[in-house]
Amino acid sequence: MGKQSTRENKTIYQLCREAAGLTRAEASEKMDAVSDSKIEKFEYETQEPTPYDILQMADAYKRPDLCNYYCSHKCEIGHRYVPEVEVTDLSNIILETIASLNEINPLTGRLIQIARDGKISDDEMKDFAYISKKLDEISLAIDSLNLWVDKTAGEQGLNLELLNAEKEKLK
C-alpha cells in the first residue's frame, strides 16, 4: 500500500478510499473509466464527480453511504429531497424504527380525521406537522436499514439474493 496522506481536511472520498486500504492506483483498478488522477481531483475538490463516478467509488470502497452523501450534499435535487442517512449498527436501527412506529401508532386515528376531507386546515396543521415529522423519522430509519443491508452485504457476505427472493415472495 502507498504512503498515507497527512493532509488535513480530507474529503469524504479520500477518507473512504483510505479506510478501504486502497491507493489511488489500486482504487482506479477497481473502477471503470475512473483514473487515479481523476480520483485525486475528486479528493482535492478540483473536479466534481459525476453520479457514475460516485457509484464506482461506492462499489470499489464498499461504501454505499457515499451515494447518500452525494445525493444529500452535492446534487441540487437530492439536497432538497434526500435526507442524509447515518449508517449505525443493526440494533440501533431496529430500536429507532420500533420507537418511531410506537409513537406514530396512536396518531393514525388523528391522521385519518385530518385527511378525511382531502385538505389540511390551519387548526389541523400542528397535529399534521407532528405526524409528518414522525413519518419522516420512520422513513429515515428505513433508509438507514437499507444502507446497512447494502454495506453488510459487501463486508460480511450477506446473502442479498436470498433476501430479495424472500421479499419477492411477499409481493
C-alpha positions, 0 to 999 in steps of 0.5 A: 500500500502507498504512503498515507496522506497527512493532509488535513481536511480530507474529503469524504472520498479520500477518507473512504478510499483510505479506510478501504486500504486502497491507493489511488492506483489500486482504487482506479483498478477497481473502477471503470473509466475512473483514473487515479488522477481523476480520483485525486481531483475528486479528493482535492475538490478540483473536479466534481464527480459525476453520479457514475463516478460516485457509484464506482467509488461506492462499489470499489470502497464498499461504501454505499453511504457515499451515494447518500452523501452525494445525493444529500450534499452535492446534487441540487435535487437530492439536497432538497429531497434526500435526507442524509442517512447515518449508517449505525449498527443493526440494533440501533436501527431496529430500536429507532424504527420500533420507537418511531412506529410506537409513537406514530401508532396512536396518531393514525386515528388523528391522521385519518380525521385530518385527511378525511376531507382531502385538505389540511386546515390551519387548526389541523396543521400542528397535529399534521406537522407532528405526524409528518415529522414522525413519518419522516423519522420512520422513513429515515430509519428505513433508509438507514436499514437499507444502507446497512443491508447494502454495506453488510452485504459487501463486508460480511457476505450477506446473502442479498439474493436470498433476501430479495427472493424472500421479499419477492415472495411477499409481493 
